[in-house]
Amino acid sequence: MSRLGVQRAVGLPECATPPQEVYELARRRGMDFVTITDHDTIDGALEIADLPGAFISEELTASFRGEAQAVHVLCLGITPEHHEWLQEHSGDVEACAEYLDSETIVSALAHPFYSVAAPLTSRHRRRLAELFPIWETRNGSRARELNMPAAIYVETNGGIAIGGSDDHAGIDIGRTFTKAPPAATAAEFLDHVRAGRVAPAGEQGSAEKWAHAAMALAVRALGHDGERATLEAARVLEIAERVLRDGDRREGDATGDLSPADARALLRAWLDSLGLGELSEADLVAYMQRDGFTHAGLHRRATRAHERLLRDAVASAVDAAGRGEIEEIGAVLFGACIPAIPYAPSAAFIARERAKLTSREGERPRVAIIADGIGAMHGVTRTIEEIRERGVDGFDIEVIGTDRNVDRRLAAVADVEIPHYPGMEIGVPTLPAAVEAIADGRYDLIHVCAPGPSGVAAALLARAMEIPLIGSYHTELAAYAGLRSGDPQLEMTAAMVVAVFYAQCRCVLSPSGAADDALAQLGIARARIIRWDRGVDTARFDPRLRDMSLLPGEVSVLYAGRVSKEKNIDLLADAFLLAHARDPRLHLAIAGGGPELPRIQERLGERATFLGWLEGTELARAYASADIFCFPSETDTFGQVVLEAQASGTAVLAVDSGGPRELVRHGVDGLLVPPSAQALADSLVALASSPERRATFAAAARAAVEARTWDRALARLAEGYRGALGLAPGAEAVRDAA
């Protein structure tokens, strides 16, 4: 068979399924007549030409004269002289069609909606329909949805439909074919084709069939002997990238340093992961040639193996993370993905081919926002909710994740409780689920929010599929890991993971100068950092919602957010106890929850009221009804709750660090203090004793946030998307072509 792009992509040498094997397999599967239609050669067909029922054919690559568009034409029942003429004149498809007709050669347009070179236009297809009344409408290597347009075209406009296996791997010969009335000779069979007394029959293609064919090609090229490389995640990712980039190219030299040993290593690991370790590489071809074999059945086996291994790997990874040994996690998870890896590029490749069938000219670019763990209450969740509700001007947005509150939900093989963080869970999707979502969505841009399971999978797929990637920095994950675990080494390792994750992005959206600095420390160039701060709904968070009787105490102090170490909750408790000892009128209300809640409840006792997680109007009323909002965190990249408190007309007291430093103007609309219990306590007592100052701060804060609307914030997000797509600021974001 001819050299395919997938062979080039993974560094395989030239390889051919022996023509005799093709013939015997076709006859074994009940074919009365057999031909081989290699690309632009008849060498294989000549080897079997003298066998009963065989005839010579080729798949001619012919171009429109003077244009970049080319097609594949099946030329059936030809002679060597015909082949030579066709090759000499392949630069003019119309001349070739005229010649074929004059020589009464049966010809058919192969896979008519496949772009051999430049995409075909409607004008080209109309002309092709005039030149070639016979179209291949069932190509055994192409999925049903890719074959369907040709079938519909022939059914609607008239014509003759045929089928063929298009099998370059020698496993599906005769499983897709053309059915005709009885014929004694090949010439009589071809007369049936010419007269339209035929129909396509047999199997359609699929992503799993494509993947298995690639494996069989590797086996035929490599055999079962030879050097086997060490299986490395980076090499496997390069294989996937190359297959997606070059898998449909039939010309040009292979690039990169992949070797046959890399392909052999992946194939061996895949067989072992499926419990097929007893099969040699050569045995695999025979296994897939068996009469009872189905591609869907082998794919199901791989999927079950992946899900089983991934569940076990997740449990091991969580255990390793709990011990602070997160360097083990990557290898464990990579091993669990091996059963599914061959199917990822094939599914993405077919989705890309499917996308070519319909024009998206003039449509808005599609953006997938990949969010992990947004089932819990935190700033990222609120931001995603606003995006889903309001949209981003000029873009179609879909949120993808394993949680319920998304647009495209990924099936999770496990829900993992975050180490050192009881009660917070993140879903782990299977690799096929992530591939299907990304590939089917036809996205122009992938937006990842954090290096969670879905985010990491999406980042890898974006790289492999050459989809632009943009990230947004929401959380100081490394600092959180260090604070929760008390392990500096774990914090350092987490920082490395975060740095590698965001390094893949064309640009990173940052909510504050403090976050800019954190990203720069991770090695992200400042030129790639784009400001995207948040907005606040001033209609929802409104001082008029104040209810003097809602919160206990003569002077109420509110904290809203997670009750956890990374939020400096102990600093809040220490400061409040000091302040309360000096001014017993103070009463603390905590709206939220988290792992430190039981201990903080015990420490504060009756001096505090615990409201649990509040949402909607209840949360807005709590903000507006408090006299002081106290925010002790040093690790917040933005401080959404600070903004909401300001909009609610509540005086804010915050630690002078992170995002809140840019939201609060010290002495104008709030107070910023060092992260010490005494400094916080002194300011609490001072604000409690000065209602006038609190009122001044509240009014100034409300006025300051009036301009911080979500419309403004989402306009900045749109500019970030334009930057990632290489569009000029303010340019209308529309697609120019399919």
C-alpha positions in Angstrom: 0.0 0.0 0.0 1.1 3.6 -0.5 3.0 5.5 2.2 0.5 7.4 4.4 0.8 10.5 6.4 0.4 8.6 9.6 3.5 6.6 8.7 5.4 9.8 8.1 4.2 11.3 11.3 5.5 8.5 13.6 8.7 7.9 11.7 7.8 4.6 10.1 9.6 3.4 7.0 7.9 2.6 3.7 5.8 -0.5 4.1 3.3 -2.4 2.0 0.7 -5.0 2.8 1.7 -7.9 0.5 -0.7 -7.9 -2.5 -1.1 -11.6 -2.2 -2.3 -11.2 1.3 -4.7 -8.5 0.2 -6.1 -10.8 -2.5 -6.4 -13.9 -0.2 -8.1 -11.9 2.6 -10.6 -10.4 0.2 -11.5 -13.8 -1.3 -11.8 -15.3 2.2 -14.3 -12.7 3.0 -16.4 -13.5 0.0 -15.3 -11.1 -2.6 -15.8 -12.3 -6.2 -13.5 -9.6 -7.7 -10.5 -8.0 -6.2 -8.5 -4.9 -7.2 -5.8 -2.8 -5.5 -6.1 1.0 -5.9 -2.8 2.2 -4.6 -2.0 5.9 -5.0 -0.5 6.7 -8.3 1.0 3.2 -8.8 -0.1 -0.1 -10.2 2.8 -2.2 -8.9 0.7 -4.0 -6.3 -2.2 -4.6 -8.7 0.1 -6.1 -11.2 1.3 -8.7 -8.7 -2.1 -10.2 -8.5 -3.4 -9.3 -12.0 -3.2 -13.0 -13.2 -5.2 -14.4 -10.3 -8.9 -15.3 -10.7 -11.2 -12.3 -10.4 -8.4 -9.7 -10.1 -8.0 -6.6 -12.3 -5.6 -3.7 -12.5 -6.6 -0.3 -11.0 -5.1 2.8 -9.3 -6.1 5.8 -7.3 -5.0 8.7 -9.4 -4.1 12.1 -7.8 -5.3 14.6 -10.3 -5.3 18.4 -10.0 -7.5 21.1 -11.5 -5.2 22.7 -14.1 -3.5 25.8 -12.7 -5.2 25.5 -9.3 -4.2 24.1 -5.9 -7.2 21.8 -5.7 -6.7 18.1 -6.3 -8.8 15.0 -6.1 -8.4 11.2 -6.0 -9.9 9.3 -8.9 -10.4 5.5 -8.9 -9.5 4.2 -12.3 -10.8 0.7 -12.5 -9.7 -2.0 -15.0 -6.8 -0.2 -16.6 -3.7 -1.3 -18.4 -0.1 -0.2 -17.8 -0.3 2.0 -20.8 -3.4 3.7 -19.3 -1.5 4.2 -16.1 1.4 5.9 -17.9 -0.8 8.3 -19.8 -2.8 9.2 -16.6 0.4 9.9 -14.6 1.8 12.1 -17.4 -1.5 14.2 -17.5 -2.4 14.2 -13.8 -2.0 18.0 -13.6 -5.3 18.3 -15.5 -8.2 16.4 -14.0 -10.6 17.4 -16.9 -8.2 16.0 -19.5 -7.9 12.8 -17.4 -11.7 12.5 -17.2 -12.0 13.0 -21.0 -9.3 10.3 -21.6 -11.0 7.8 -19.2 -14.3 8.3 -21.0 -12.8 7.9 -24.4 -11.1 4.7 -23.3 -14.4 3.4 -21.7 -12.6 3.1 -18.4 -14.8 3.0 -15.4 -13.7 5.8 -13.1 -15.1 7.1 -9.8 -14.4 10.0 -7.5 -12.9 8.7 -4.3 -13.9 10.2 -0.9 -15.4 13.3 -2.7 -15.5 15.6 0.4 -11.9 14.9 1.5 -9.5 17.7 0.9 -6.5 16.2 -0.9 -4.8 19.6 -1.2 -6.6 22.9 -1.1 -10.3 22.7 -0.1 -12.7 22.1 -2.9 -15.3 24.8 -3.5 -18.9 24.4 -4.7 -17.7 25.2 -8.2 -15.2 22.4 -8.1 -17.7 19.8 -6.8 -20.3 20.8 -9.5 -17.7 20.3 -12.2 -16.6 17.0 -10.6 -20.2 15.7 -10.6 -20.3 16.5 -14.4 -16.9 14.7 -15.0 -17.5 11.7 -12.7 -21.0 10.4 -12.3 -19.7 7.6 -10.1 -18.8 8.6 -6.5 -17.4 6.6 -3.6 -20.0 7.1 -0.9 -18.9 4.4 1.5 -15.2 4.6 2.3 -14.2 2.0 4.8 -11.5 4.2 6.4 -13.8 7.2 6.9 -16.4 7.5 9.6 -20.1 7.4 8.7 -20.6 11.2 9.2 -17.7 11.8 6.8 -19.1 9.5 4.1 -22.6 10.9 4.6 -22.3 14.2 2.5 -21.2 12.2 -0.6 -24.1 9.8 -0.1 -26.6 12.7 0.2 -25.1 14.5 -2.8 -25.5 11.4 -5.0 -29.0 10.7 -3.7 -30.1 14.2 -4.2 -28.4 15.1 -7.5 -28.4 11.6 -9.1 -25.4 9.4 -9.8 -23.9 6.1 -9.0 -22.6 5.1 -5.5 -19.9 2.6 -4.8 -17.9 1.4 -1.8 -14.4 0.3 -1.0 -12.3 -0.6 2.0 -9.5 2.0 1.5 -7.5 -0.2 3.9 -3.8 0.6 4.0 -3.2 -1.7 7.0 -4.4 -5.1 5.6 -7.0 -5.8 8.3 -10.3 -4.6 6.8 -9.9 -5.8 3.3 -13.3 -6.8 2.0 -15.2 -5.5 5.0 -16.4 -2.6 2.8 -17.2 -3.3 -0.8 -19.4 -2.7 -3.9 -22.3 -5.1 -4.3 -23.4 -6.0 -7.9 -25.6 -8.5 -9.7 -23.8 -11.8 -10.5 -21.0 -11.4 -13.0 -18.8 -14.0 -14.7 -15.9 -11.8 -15.4 -14.3 -8.6 -14.1 -15.4 -6.8 -17.3 -19.0 -7.8 -16.7 -18.7 -6.6 -13.1 -17.4 -3.2 -14.4 -20.3 -3.0 -16.8 -22.6 -3.3 -13.8 -20.7 -0.4 -12.2 -20.9 1.7 -15.3 -24.6 1.1 -15.7 -25.3 1.9 -12.0 -26.5 -1.6 -11.1 -24.4 -1.5 -7.9 -24.5 -0.3 -4.4 -22.0 0.3 -1.6 -22.1 -2.2 1.2 -20.3 -3.3 4.4 -18.7 -1.4 7.3 -18.3 2.4 7.7 -15.2 3.7 9.2 -14.7 5.0 12.8 -12.2 6.6 15.1 -11.3 3.3 16.6 -10.9 1.7 13.1 -8.6 4.5 12.2 -6.5 3.9 15.3 -6.3 0.2 14.8 -5.3 0.7 11.2 -2.4 2.9 12.4 -1.3 0.2 14.8 -1.4 -2.4 12.0 0.6 -0.1 9.8 3.2 0.2 12.6 3.3 -3.6 12.9 3.8 -4.1 9.2 6.5 -1.5 9.1 8.4 -2.6 12.2 7.7 -6.3 12.6 8.2 -7.7 16.0 12.0 -7.4 16.2 14.2 -4.4 16.6 15.0 -1.7 19.1 12.4 -0.6 21.5 12.7 2.8 23.2 11.8 3.6 26.7 8.2 4.8 26.8 8.2 8.5 27.7 5.2 10.8 28.1 6.8 13.6 26.1 7.5 11.2 23.2 4.0 9.9 23.2 2.6 13.4 23.1 4.9 14.2 20.2 3.6 11.2 18.3 0.0 12.4 18.9 1.0 15.9 17.7 2.7 14.6 14.6 -0.2 12.3 13.7 -2.7 15.2 14.0 -0.5 17.6 12.1 0.8 15.3 9.4 -1.6 12.4 9.4 -3.4 13.5 6.2 -0.2 14.5 4.3 1.0 12.2 1.7 4.0 14.2 0.5 7.0 15.9 2.0 9.7 14.7 4.3 9.1 13.7 7.9 10.4 16.1 10.5 11.5 15.7 14.1 13.4 12.9 15.8 10.8 10.3 16.4 12.0 6.8 15.5 10.4 3.4 14.8 11.6 2.4 18.3 9.2 5.0 19.8 6.2 3.6 17.9 7.2 0.1 18.9 7.4 1.0 22.6 4.0 2.6 22.6 2.4 -0.4 20.8 3.9 -2.9 23.2 2.8 -0.9 26.2 -0.7 -0.6 24.8 -1.0 -4.4 24.3 0.2 -5.0 27.8 -2.2 -2.5 29.3 -5.2 -4.3 27.6 -4.2 -7.7 29.0 -3.1 -8.7 25.5 0.5 -9.1 26.5 0.6 -12.7 25.1 0.2 -11.3 21.6 3.3 -10.3 19.7 3.1 -7.3 17.5 2.7 -9.5 14.5 0.0 -11.5 16.2 -2.0 -8.3 16.6 -2.6 -8.1 12.8 -3.9 -11.7 12.7 -6.1 -10.9 15.8 -7.7 -8.0 14.0 -8.2 -10.0 10.8 -10.2 -12.7 12.6 -13.7 -13.1 11.3 -15.3 -12.4 14.7 -13.2 -9.4 15.4 -14.9 -5.9 15.7 -13.2 -2.6 16.1 -15.9 -1.5 18.5 -15.2 -4.5 20.7 -11.5 -3.9 21.0 -12.2 -0.2 21.7 -14.6 -1.1 24.5 -11.9 -3.4 26.0 -9.4 -0.5 25.8 -11.9 1.9 27.4 -12.7 -0.4 30.3 -9.0 -0.9 30.9 -8.4 2.8 30.9 -11.2 3.5 33.3 -10.0 0.7 35.7 -6.4 1.8 35.6 -7.4 5.5 36.0 -9.4 4.8 39.1 -6.5 2.9 40.6 -4.1 5.6 39.5 -6.2 8.4 41.0 -6.3 6.6 44.4 -2.5 6.1 44.2 -2.0 9.7 43.2 -4.1 11.0 46.1 -2.1 8.8 48.5 1.2 10.1 47.0 0.0 13.7 47.3 -0.9 13.1 50.9 2.6 12.0 51.6 4.0 15.0 49.7 5.4 12.8 46.9 3.7 14.4 44.0 6.6 13.7 41.6 5.2 10.2 41.3 1.8 11.3 40.2 2.6 12.1 36.6 4.0 8.7 35.8 1.1 6.9 37.5 -1.5 8.8 35.6 0.4 8.5 32.3 0.4 4.7 32.7 -3.3 4.7 33.3 -3.9 6.6 30.0 -1.9 4.2 27.8 -5.0 2.1 26.8 -6.8 5.3 25.5 -3.8 7.1 24.0 -4.1 5.6 20.4 -7.7 6.6 20.1 -7.2 10.3 21.1 -5.5 11.5 17.9 -7.8 9.4 15.8 -10.9 10.9 17.4 -9.5 14.4 17.1 -8.4 13.8 13.5 -11.9 12.7 12.5 -13.5 15.6 14.3 -11.2 17.9 12.4 -12.2 16.3 9.1 -15.8 16.6 10.1 -15.4 20.3 10.8 -14.1 20.9 7.3 -17.4 19.7 5.8 -19.3 22.8 7.0 -18.2 26.4 6.5 -18.0 28.6 9.6 -17.3 31.8 7.7 -18.7 34.8 9.5 -19.4 32.9 12.7 -18.0 34.0 16.0 -15.0 32.2 17.3 -15.8 29.4 19.8 -14.1 29.3 23.2 -14.0 26.4 25.6 -13.5 27.4 29.2 -12.1 24.3 31.1 -13.0 24.5 34.8 -12.1 22.1 37.6 -13.9 21.9 40.9 -16.5 24.7 40.4 -19.1 22.7 42.3 -17.6 24.2 45.4 -18.2 27.9 46.4 -15.2 30.1 45.6 -14.3 33.1 43.4 -13.7 31.0 40.3 -17.2 29.5 40.6 -18.8 33.0 40.8 -16.7 34.2 37.8 -17.7 31.3 35.7 -21.4 31.8 36.6 -21.2 35.4 35.4 -19.6 34.4 32.1 -22.3 31.8 31.5 -25.1 34.2 32.3 -23.7 37.3 30.5 -21.6 35.8 27.7 -18.5 37.4 26.2 -19.1 39.8 23.4 -17.9 38.5 20.0 -17.4 34.9 21.2 -19.4 31.8 21.7 -18.5 30.4 25.1 -19.0 26.8 26.5 -17.8 25.8 29.9 -16.5 22.3 30.1 -15.9 20.3 33.3 -17.0 17.4 35.5 -19.3 19.5 37.7 -23.0 19.9 37.2 -23.0 23.7 36.5 -21.3 23.5 33.1 -22.4 23.5 29.5 -20.6 20.3 28.4 -20.2 17.9 31.3 -17.4 15.3 31.2 -18.0 11.9 32.7 -15.7 11.5 35.7 -14.1 8.2 36.5 -13.5 9.3 40.1 -14.3 12.3 42.4 -11.1 13.1 44.4 -11.0 14.9 47.7 -8.2 17.4 47.6 -5.3 16.3 49.8 -5.1 18.4 53.0 -8.5 19.9 52.1 -11.4 17.8 53.5 -14.7 18.4 51.7 -13.4 19.8 48.4 -13.6 17.4 45.5 -12.5 17.5 41.9 -13.7 15.1 39.2 -11.2 13.2 37.1 -12.4 12.7 33.5 -11.4 9.9 31.2 -9.1 10.8 28.3 -11.8 9.8 25.7 -14.3 12.1 27.4 -11.9 15.0 27.2 -11.0 14.3 23.6 -14.6 14.0 22.5 -15.6 17.2 24.2 -12.7 19.2 22.8 -12.8 17.6 19.3 -16.5 17.8 18.8 -16.8 21.4 20.0 -14.8 22.8 17.1 -13.2 25.4 19.3 -11.0 28.1 18.1 -9.5 28.8 21.6 -9.1 26.8 24.8 -9.2 28.7 28.1 -7.9 26.8 31.1 -8.5 28.0 34.6 -6.2 25.8 36.7 -4.0 22.7 36.5 -6.7 20.3 37.6 -7.4 17.0 35.9 -9.7 18.6 33.2 -7.4 21.6 32.8 -4.3 19.5 32.3 -6.0 17.2 29.8 -7.3 20.2 27.8 -3.9 21.8 27.7 -2.3 18.7 26.4 -5.1 18.3 23.8 -4.9 21.9 22.7 -1.2 21.4 22.1 -1.7 18.2 20.2 -4.5 19.6 18.1 -2.8 23.0 17.6 -5.6 25.0 19.2 -4.5 28.3 20.8 -4.4 28.0 24.6 -5.0 30.9 27.0 -4.9 30.5 30.8 -6.3 32.5 33.7 -4.6 32.7 37.1 -7.1 32.6 39.9 -5.4 30.9 42.9 -2.0 30.8 44.6 -2.1 27.0 44.5 1.6 26.5 45.5 1.1 28.8 48.5 -2.1 26.9 49.4 -0.3 23.6 49.2 2.5 24.8 51.5 0.1 26.3 54.0 -2.2 23.3 54.1 0.6 20.7 54.4 3.2 22.6 56.2 5.7 21.1 53.8 8.0 23.6 51.9 9.1 20.8 49.5 5.5 20.2 48.5 5.0 23.9 48.0 8.1 24.0 45.7 6.9 21.0 43.7 3.5 22.5 43.3 5.0 25.7 42.1 6.9 23.8 39.4 3.7 22.1 38.3 1.8 25.4 38.1 4.8 27.0 36.2 4.8 24.2 33.6 1.1 24.4 33.2 0.9 28.1 32.5 4.0 28.0 30.3 2.0 26.2 27.7 -0.3 29.2 27.3 0.1 31.9 24.6 -0.9 34.4 27.3 -2.1 34.3 30.9 -5.0 36.4 32.2 -4.1 37.9 35.6 -6.5 39.7 38.0 -4.0 42.0 39.8 -0.5 43.3 40.1 0.2 40.8 42.9 -0.8 38.0 40.6 1.4 39.5 37.8 4.4 39.2 40.2 3.5 35.7 41.2 3.3 34.6 37.5 6.6 36.4 36.8 8.2 34.4 39.7 7.0 31.2 38.0 8.8 32.2 34.9 6.0 33.6 32.8 7.2 36.6 30.7 5.4 39.8 31.7 4.8 40.5 28.0 2.5 37.4 28.0 0.5 38.5 31.1 -2.8 40.3 30.3 -4.9 42.1 32.9 -8.3 40.6 33.5 -9.8 41.9 36.8 -13.3 41.0 37.9 -16.6 42.9 38.1 -19.4 43.2 40.6 -23.1 43.3 40.2 -24.0 46.6 41.9 -27.7 45.9 41.4 -27.4 42.7 43.4 -25.0 44.0 46.0 -26.7 47.1 47.2 -26.5 49.1 50.5 -30.3 49.3 50.5 -30.5 45.7 51.5 -29.2 46.5 54.9 -31.2 44.9 57.7 -30.2 46.2 61.2 -31.6 43.0 62.9 -30.1 40.5 60.6 -26.7 40.0 62.3 -26.1 39.7 66.0 -24.1 42.2 68.1 -24.1 45.9 68.5 -21.2 46.2 66.0 -21.2 43.4 63.5 -18.0 42.2 61.7 -18.4 39.9 58.7 -16.1 37.5 57.0 -17.2 35.6 53.9 -15.2 32.8 52.3 -13.5 29.6 53.1 -12.6 28.8 56.7 -9.2 27.6 56.0 -5.5 28.1 56.7 -4.7 29.7 53.3 -7.3 32.4 54.1 -5.5 33.2 57.3 -8.5 32.3 59.3 -6.5 31.9 62.5 -5.2 35.5 62.1 -8.9 36.6 61.9 -9.7 34.6 65.1 -6.7 36.0 67.0 -7.4 39.6 66.0 -11.1 39.3 66.8 -10.5 37.9 70.2 -8.1 40.7 71.0 -10.6 43.3 69.7 -13.5 41.8 71.5 -11.7 41.8 74.8 -11.3 45.6 74.3 -14.8 46.2 72.9 -17.4 43.5 73.8 -20.0 45.2 71.5 -18.2 43.4 68.6 -19.7 40.2 67.2 -18.2 38.2 64.3 -20.4 36.6 61.6 -18.7 34.0 59.3 -20.4 33.2 56.0 -18.7 30.2 54.6 -17.2 26.8 55.5 -14.1 24.8 55.3 -11.7 22.4 57.0 -10.9 24.7 59.9 -14.6 25.4 60.8 -14.9 23.1 63.8 -11.8 24.4 65.4 -12.6 28.1 64.8 -16.1 27.5 66.2 -14.6 26.2 69.3 -12.1 29.1 69.6 -14.7 31.8 69.1 -17.6 30.3 70.9 -20.6 32.6 71.5 -18.6 35.6 70.3 -19.3 34.5 66.7 -22.2 33.4 64.6 -21.6 30.8 61.8 -24.0 31.4 58.8 -22.7 28.6 56.5 -22.4 29.2 52.8 -24.7 31.9 51.6 -25.8 32.6 48.0 -27.9 35.1 46.1 -30.0 37.6 48.1 -29.0 36.0 51.4 -25.3 36.8 50.8 -26.0 40.3 49.6 -28.1 41.0 52.7 -25.4 39.8 54.9 -22.8 42.1 53.3 -25.1 45.1 53.5 -26.1 44.4 57.1 -22.5 44.2 58.5 -20.8 47.2 60.0 -17.3 46.1 59.0 -16.0 43.5 56.5 -12.8 42.0 57.7 -10.6 40.1 55.2 -7.4 38.5 56.6 -6.1 36.6 53.5 -2.6 37.2 52.2 -2.9 34.8 49.3 -5.9 36.0 47.3 -5.0 37.0 43.7 -8.0 39.3 43.5 -10.5 39.3 46.4 -13.9 39.1 44.9 -15.6 39.2 48.3 -13.9 42.5 49.1 -15.4 44.0 45.9 -18.8 42.6 46.9 -18.6 44.1 50.4 -17.6 47.5 48.9 -20.6 47.4 46.5 -22.8 46.6 49.5 -21.8 49.8 51.3 -19.7 48.1 54.0 -16.4 49.5 55.4 -13.6 47.1 54.5 -10.6 46.2 56.7 -8.1 44.0 54.9 -4.6 42.8 55.1 -2.2 44.8 52.9 -1.4 42.0 50.5 -2.4 40.4 47.2 -5.4 41.5 45.2 -7.2 43.4 48.0 -4.3 45.9 48.1 -5.5 47.2 44.7 -9.2 47.2 45.6 -8.9 49.2 48.9 -7.6 52.7 49.0 -6.2 53.0 52.5 -7.8 55.7 54.5 -10.2 56.6 51.7 -12.6 53.8 51.3 -11.2 51.3 53.8 -8.1 50.3 55.8 -5.1 48.1 54.8 -3.0 46.8 57.7 0.0 44.5 58.2 -0.8 40.8 58.7 -0.6 40.9 62.4 -3.3 40.2 65.0 -2.5 43.3 66.9 -2.8 45.6 63.8 -6.1 44.0 62.8 -7.5 44.2 66.3 -6.5 47.9 66.7 -8.2 48.8 63.4 -11.3 46.8 64.3 -11.6 48.7 67.6 -11.0 52.0 65.9 -13.7 51.4 63.2 -16.1 50.1 65.8 -15.8 53.3 67.8 -16.3 55.6 64.7 -19.6 55.1 62.8 -18.9 58.3 60.9 -15.6 56.9 59.5 -17.3 53.7 58.6 -20.0 55.6 56.7 -17.4 57.7 54.9 -15.5 54.5 53.9 -18.7 52.8 52.8 -19.9 55.6 50.6 -16.5 56.1 49.0 -16.1 52.3 48.3 -19.6 52.1 46.8 -18.8 55.1 44.5 -15.4 53.5 43.5 -16.9 50.2 42.4 -19.7 51.7 40.4 -17.4 51.5 37.3 -16.3 47.9 38.1 -19.1 46.3 36.2 -19.2 42.8 34.8 -19.7 44.2 31.3 -16.3 46.0 31.7 -14.6 42.9 33.1 -15.9 40.7 30.3 -14.9 43.3 27.7 -11.4 42.9 29.0 -11.7 39.1 28.8 -12.8 39.5 25.1 -9.6 41.6 24.5 -7.6 38.8 26.1 -9.2 36.3 23.7 -8.5 38.5 20.8 -4.9 38.8 21.8 -4.6 35.0 22.1 -6.0 34.6 18.6 -3.7 37.3 17.2 -6.5 39.8 16.5 -6.0 43.5 16.8 -7.5 45.1 19.9 -11.2 45.9 19.3 -11.2 43.9 16.0 -14.4 42.0 15.2 -13.8 38.4 16.0 -15.3 36.3 13.2 -14.0 33.3 11.3 -12.8 33.9 7.8 -13.1 30.3 6.7 -14.2 26.8 7.7 
